[in-house]
Amino acid sequence: MEAVAKLRNCSSSPRKMRLVAGLIRGERVEKALALLKFEAKHASGPLEKLLLSAIANWEAKNEGASVETADLYVKSVAVDGGRMLKRIQPAPQGRAHRIRKRSNHVTLVVDSLAAGEENVEEKEA
């Protein structure tokens, strides 16, 4: 059974977040946590907290099951654009340049490998 966690209005651009999200897509949860912990990019911090939240959501759905025996992996990570704050920067000769402060929404889905194999077998039959 899969579990979902969402992060809304994270204050980094979607492009920067997608770079880090691509690192953990399809990886096992333990490896993904290690990658995020030692990644130097700013976006890895919020994404690590989101992954921990998804694991906690999975534990809440599957009472009595342990994370170690379930072989959890990151099924999908989707990064979408969030709200954009528009600001003005003074420019030479009385002009003004627009600054767009971007944000993003992240949706992370965690699933167990055993459940994924069962679904594949059901589709084949």
Buried (B, 14 or more C-beta within 10 A) or exposed (E): EBBBBEBEEBEBBBEBBBBBBEBBBEBBBEEBBEBBEEBEBEBBBBBBEBBBBBBBBBBEEBEEBEBEEBBBBBBBBEBEEBEEEEEEEEEEEEEEEEEEEBBBBBBBBBBBEEBBEEEEEEEEE
